[in-house]
Amino acid sequence: MPFQDMLAQALAAPGRQAIPFTDTEGDASRPLVLHTYRPQGFTPDSPVVLVQHGMGRNGDEYRDFWIEAAERHNLLIVAPTFSNEAYPGAELYNNGHVLDAAGQVRPRGEWGYAVPARVFGWLRRAGVTRREKARLFGHSAGGQFGHRMLATQPHEAFEAVAVGNPGWYTLPTLDRPFPEGLGGIGLDEAALPRLLAYPLLILAGMRDTETSGPSLPAQAAAVAQGPHRFARAHNYLRAGREAAARLGVDCAWRLVDVPHIGHDGAAMSRVCASLWFEGRLPEEALLAQWGGGAVAGAL
């Protein structure tokens, strides 16, 4: 059965699905799974949200973090899941497999950052959606993935991109090599103004202030951005504004400090949904309640 027919069949009814996906236009040797949720009220004109999981490679959990919002706002949730088996380590997921083991730039079409737009293209070809653009949310390692995707890929497929609590950032400069900066991977001077002009939403948990731990990047380039994720988010915004000033353009990025929340993918998913679809942060009492709870599945 052609993939678009399989996709249409799998998403014809409400509920969760786990759909095997081979990116035949990219790196076909590395399979993915699309963890999806379709609410009863979804129509082809409803919003589509692509969700990038964290280092736990738990796309199924990240999909589930969005189910409440999906039911409330009739959203189709699609979490492209990069398994540890097919995409081991940060280089192959967070850093998009841009560079090979020898540090050479791989073919651009095989970068992992091209996957979300292609997945959305398949959803359109299958008739699942008539939307021209999708939204993308990434948390933690998925936030690293999301902002690097925005820096290196065309933007036409995305009406909104938000990242929550990345461990560190690729700075908007061609003077530093990737992934510290955007140099050495074939981007031209137009890439920076294009990135700075996109209204990227950066969510920074005000309690995401741990200065050590197995999931916090600790290489010198990351530590130079700040002692913890909260500081690194503000450093990234500052770097964006400084780059925009040098180039004589505006920086359209927006950073939202989220009270009470630490490194919590479930809470940040709900925060993003509230900002996107209700135009506000959740009430502070609710944020405090979330911040006092468990953070299982947050990475």
Secondary structure, 3 states (H helix, E strand, C coil): CCHHHHHHHHCCCCEEEEEEECCCCCCCCCCEEEEEEECCCCCCCCCEEEEECCCCCCHHHHHHHCHHHHHHHCCEEEEEECCCCCCCHHHHCCCCCCECCCCCECCHHHCHHHHHHHHHHHHHHCCCCCCCCEEEEEECHHHHHHHHHHHHCCCCCEEEEEEECCCCCCCCCCCCECCCCCECCCCCCCHHHHHHHCCCEEEEECCCCCCCCCCCCCCHHHHCCCCCHHHHHHHHHHHHHHHHHHHCCCCCCEEEEECCCCCCHHHHHHHHHHHHHHCCCCCHHHHHHHHCCCCCCCC
